[in-house]
């Protein structure tokens, strides 16, 4: 479940609750690496992703 799935040709859905986060951390793909990006950068990277609210 890559956070930047579009890089792999996968469809991505982003939870709207991430929109206001100043920093985002996600798994780097090997269960041992952590990736950190600014919230604004994350939004840019996922600008074409589908957005929904599926967490509380």
MMTF fields as JSON, N, C-alpha, C and O atoms, coordinates in Angstrom:
{
  "mmtfVersion": "1.0.0",
  "mmtfProducer": "UNKNOWN",
  "numBonds": 223,
  "numAtoms": 224,
  "numGroups": 56,
  "numChains": 1,
  "numModels": 1,
  "chainsPerModel": [1],
  "groupsPerChain": [56],
  "chainIdList": ["A"],
  "bondAtomList": [4, 2, 8, 6, 12, 10, 16, 14, 20, 18, 24, 22, 28, 26, 32, 30, 36, 34, 40, 38, 44, 42, 48, 46, 52, 50, 56, 54, 60, 58, 64, 62, 68, 66, 72, 70, 76, 74, 80, 78, 84, 82, 88, 86, 92, 90, 96, 94, 100, 98, 104, 102, 108, 106, 112, 110, 116, 114, 120, 118, 124, 122, 128, 126, 132, 130, 136, 134, 140, 138, 144, 142, 148, 146, 152, 150, 156, 154, 160, 158, 164, 162, 168, 166, 172, 170, 176, 174, 180, 178, 184, 182, 188, 186, 192, 190, 196, 194, 200, 198, 204, 202, 208, 206, 212, 210, 216, 214, 220, 218],
  "bondOrderList": [1, 1, 1, 1, 1, 1, 1, 1, 1, 1, 1, 1, 1, 1, 1, 1, 1, 1, 1, 1, 1, 1, 1, 1, 1, 1, 1, 1, 1, 1, 1, 1, 1, 1, 1, 1, 1, 1, 1, 1, 1, 1, 1, 1, 1, 1, 1, 1, 1, 1, 1, 1, 1, 1, 1],
  "groupList": [{"groupName": "UNK", "atomNameList": ["N", "CA", "C", "O"], "elementList": ["N", "C", "C", "O"], "formalChargeList": [0, 0, 0, 0], "bondAtomList": [1, 0, 2, 1, 3, 2], "bondOrderList": [1, 1, 2], "singleLetterCode": "X", "chemCompType": "L-PEPTIDE LINKING"}],
  "groupTypeList": [0, 0, 0, 0, 0, 0, 0, 0, 0, 0, 0, 0, 0, 0, 0, 0, 0, 0, 0, 0, 0, 0, 0, 0, 0, 0, 0, 0, 0, 0, 0, 0, 0, 0, 0, 0, 0, 0, 0, 0, 0, 0, 0, 0, 0, 0, 0, 0, 0, 0, 0, 0, 0, 0, 0, 0],
  "groupIdList": [1, 2, 3, 4, 5, 6, 7, 8, 9, 10, 11, 12, 13, 14, 15, 16, 17, 18, 19, 20, 21, 22, 23, 24, 25, 26, 27, 28, 29, 30, 31, 32, 33, 34, 35, 36, 37, 38, 39, 40, 41, 42, 43, 44, 45, 46, 47, 48, 49, 50, 51, 52, 53, 54, 55, 56],
  "secStructList": [7, 7, 6, 6, 4, 4, 4, 4, 6, 7, 7, 7, 3, 3, 3, 4, 4, 4, 6, 6, 7, 1, 3, 3, 3, 3, 3, 7, 1, 1, 1, 1, 7, 3, 3, 3, 3, 3, 2, 2, 2, 2, 2, 2, 2, 6, 6, 6, 1, 3, 3, 3, 7, 7, 7, 7],
  "xCoordList": [0.845, 0.0, 0.896, 1.032, 1.498, 2.371, 1.577, 0.536, 2.081, 1.403, 1.4, 0.482, 2.415, 2.508, 2.265, 3.089, 1.131, 0.786, 0.748, 0.964, 0.479, 0.437, 1.774, 1.814, 2.86, 4.186, 4.284, 5.154, 3.387, 3.355, 2.127, 1.827, 1.426, 0.236, -0.974, -1.915, -0.962, -2.069, -3.007, -2.578, -4.278, -5.232, -5.013, -4.736, -5.136, -4.885, -6.088, -6.672, -6.455, -7.497, -6.847, -6.205, -7.014, -6.419, -7.525, -8.529, -7.329, -8.305, -8.21, -7.119, -9.35, -9.39, -8.787, -8.366, -8.738, -8.19, -6.702, -6.161, -6.036, -4.61, -4.373, -3.245, -5.4, -5.255, -4.677, -3.977, -4.954, -4.5, -3.297, -2.902, -2.716, -1.552, -0.3, -0.043, 0.481, 1.685, 2.805, 3.657, 2.805, 3.824, 3.172, 2.23, 3.675, 3.154, 4.319, 5.397, 4.08, 5.059, 4.38, 3.217, 5.103, 4.555, 5.683, 6.854, 5.296, 6.26, 6.959, 6.337, 8.258, 9.058, 9.038, 9.757, 8.232, 8.074, 8.793, 8.641, 9.582, 10.314, 10.073, 10.799, 9.089, 8.709, 9.783, 9.647, 10.85, 11.911, 12.237, 12.897, 11.779, 12.086, 10.863, 9.73, 11.122, 10.064, 10.346, 11.463, 9.342, 9.474, 8.738, 7.62, 9.37, 8.779, 8.691, 9.684, 7.506, 7.335, 6.45, 5.645, 6.617, 5.74, 4.326, 4.15, 3.339, 1.952, 1.632, 0.903, 2.171, 1.912, 2.532, 1.951, 3.691, 4.335, 3.529, 3.361, 3.033, 2.203, 0.968, 0.585, 0.351, -0.836, -0.499, -1.285, 0.659, 1.077, 1.308, 0.897, 1.963, 2.256, 0.984, 0.955, -0.075, -1.317, -2.46, -3.633, -2.105, -3.124, -4.126, -5.29, -3.695, -4.593, -5.302, -6.098, -5.019, -5.641, -7.092, -7.486, -7.852, -9.252, -9.229, -8.412, -10.096, -10.169, -11.495, -12.528, -11.458, -12.665, -12.41, -11.271, -13.46, -13.32, -13.707, -14.877, -12.735, -13.04, -12.444, -12.421, -11.96, -11.516, -12.18, -12.704, -12.146, -12.7, -11.621, -11.88],
  "yCoordList": [-1.167, 0.0, 1.237, 1.897, 1.555, 2.729, 4.034, 4.192, 4.942, 6.24, 7.025, 7.8, 6.819, 7.503, 6.502, 6.341, 5.84, 4.761, 5.14, 4.286, 6.402, 6.814, 6.566, 6.346, 6.598, 6.315, 4.879, 4.549, 4.023, 2.614, 2.282, 1.111, 3.311, 3.095, 2.642, 2.087, 2.871, 2.464, 3.631, 4.784, 3.334, 4.358, 4.659, 3.757, 5.929, 6.357, 7.121, 7.938, 6.857, 7.614, 8.219, 7.515, 9.516, 10.232, 10.681, 11.251, 10.419, 10.855, 12.382, 12.93, 13.048, 14.504, 15.012, 16.166, 14.177, 14.621, 14.942, 15.611, 14.483, 14.787, 16.172, 16.663, 16.802, 18.083, 19.189, 20.066, 19.165, 20.248, 19.88, 20.641, 18.729, 18.304, 19.028, 19.048, 19.623, 20.336, 19.4, 19.79, 18.171, 17.196, 15.827, 15.48, 15.064, 13.731, 12.744, 13.006, 11.615, 10.528, 9.282, 9.016, 8.526, 7.275, 6.285, 6.652, 5.022, 3.946, 4.1, 4.449, 3.835, 3.979, 2.775, 2.757, 1.762, 0.627, -0.632, -1.676, -0.548, -1.743, -2.106, -2.929, -1.52, -1.771, -1.35, -1.599, -0.713, -0.257, 1.222, 1.837, 1.792, 3.183, 4.061, 3.66, 5.27, 6.246, 7.46, 7.977, 7.906, 9.08, 10.237, 10.078, 11.397, 12.612, 13.661, 13.948, 14.239, 15.349, 16.408, 16.114, 17.622, 18.699, 18.402, 17.827, 18.788, 18.559, 19.161, 18.562, 20.346, 20.994, 20.197, 20.114, 19.62, 18.789, 17.521, 17.091, 16.927, 15.728, 16.033, 15.245, 17.176, 17.563, 17.737, 17.351, 18.314, 18.475, 17.123, 16.912, 16.208, 14.883, 14.09, 13.255, 14.359, 13.611, 14.462, 14.172, 15.506, 16.428, 15.728, 16.124, 14.701, 13.996, 12.813, 12.139, 12.555, 11.416, 11.728, 12.888, 10.694, 10.831, 11.166, 10.614, 12.045, 12.455, 12.026, 12.082, 11.595, 11.165, 11.262, 11.426, 11.161, 11.145, 9.739, 9.365, 8.965, 7.604, 7.262, 6.093, 8.265, 8.053, 9.094, 10.1, 8.836, 9.809, 10.298, 11.122],
  "zCoordList": [0.0, 0.0, 0.0, 1.03, -1.124, -1.17, -1.081, -1.719, -0.292, -0.141, -1.454, -1.722, -2.25, -3.538, -4.656, -5.556, -4.584, -5.494, -6.959, -7.819, -7.266, -8.672, -9.359, -10.569, -8.607, -9.167, -9.658, -10.463, -9.169, -9.554, -10.402, -10.638, -10.856, -11.67, -10.878, -11.446, -9.566, -8.708, -8.438, -8.405, -8.247, -7.843, -6.37, -5.579, -6.004, -4.628, -4.104, -4.816, -2.868, -2.17, -0.935, -0.157, -0.757, 0.369, 1.312, 0.885, 2.59, 3.576, 3.736, 3.896, 3.689, 3.81, 5.118, 5.191, 6.144, 7.426, 7.326, 8.206, 6.284, 6.108, 5.522, 5.548, 5.001, 4.304, 5.175, 4.669, 6.457, 7.336, 8.185, 9.069, 7.925, 8.707, 8.211, 7.007, 9.115, 8.688, 8.234, 7.436, 8.739, 8.379, 8.198, 8.91, 7.251, 6.979, 7.03, 6.498, 7.676, 7.727, 7.172, 7.474, 6.366, 5.859, 5.624, 5.524, 5.538, 5.34, 4.0, 2.997, 3.995, 2.788, 1.871, 0.872, 2.18, 1.292, 1.714, 1.081, 2.782, 3.192, 4.659, 5.217, 5.269, 6.663, 7.661, 8.859, 7.175, 8.071, 7.86, 8.697, 6.749, 6.421, 6.638, 6.373, 7.126, 7.355, 6.477, 6.462, 5.755, 4.885, 5.537, 6.028, 5.539, 6.11, 5.019, 4.35, 4.833, 3.898, 4.55, 5.433, 4.1, 4.555, 4.058, 2.984, 4.828, 4.433, 3.08, 2.29, 2.804, 1.51, 0.365, -0.717, 0.59, -0.429, -0.668, -1.809, 0.403, 0.288, -0.552, -1.417, -0.291, -1.063, -2.544, -3.409, -2.835, -4.228, -4.894, -6.035, -4.183, -4.727, -5.012, -5.916, -4.231, -4.37, -4.916, -4.679, -5.643, -6.17, -7.083, -7.138, -7.796, -8.718, -8.078, -8.732, -6.808, -6.116, -5.771, -5.648, -5.622, -5.174, -3.684, -2.946, -3.236, -1.829, -1.25, -1.917, -0.002, 0.719, 2.216, 2.654, 2.976, 4.429, 4.895, 4.826, 5.368, 5.803, 7.157, 7.541, 7.894, 9.279, 10.165, 9.687, 11.447, 12.403, 13.314, 14.191]
}
